[in-house]
């Protein structure tokens, strides 16, 4: 596996793998979140909003993106944002194609991002993920990389 800087010709592959990777996550969110709140968040299903989110991240001038490649296939990606005022790097997005999960690609991308942040002069790394069952693999990856959990309570109510 190789990690390369993202280029615009990677976009379709990145979107496809992200949507496949995040399907179980959104299934979990839908079953654990209040149905009315979920519908308000994703009135046209989640895939459209997540595709736009990936497109925006890949095009963002404030975001650094890399892809994991095996042979000629994009099998994962990671996006990082730097917050120099806080000396903090943020793993903003990461996904691994479901056909390639369980091979350490998520850990490799996470560690690559951490090394890059450190080289960029950041003193702290942050990543955010969900506490629902669908995010359990992500939490495992981050804990394995040495992240400490700082619990946050986030409440939602449909108005």
Protein Blocks (a to p, Z undefined) as FASTA:
>chain_A
ZZddddfklmmmmmmmmmmmmmmmmmmmmmmpcfklmmmmmmnojklmmmmmmmmmmmpm
kbccddddehjbcfbdcdddddfknopacdfbdcddfklgonlmmmmmmmmmmmmmmmno
pabdcddddfbfklmmmmmmmmmnopacdddddddddZZ
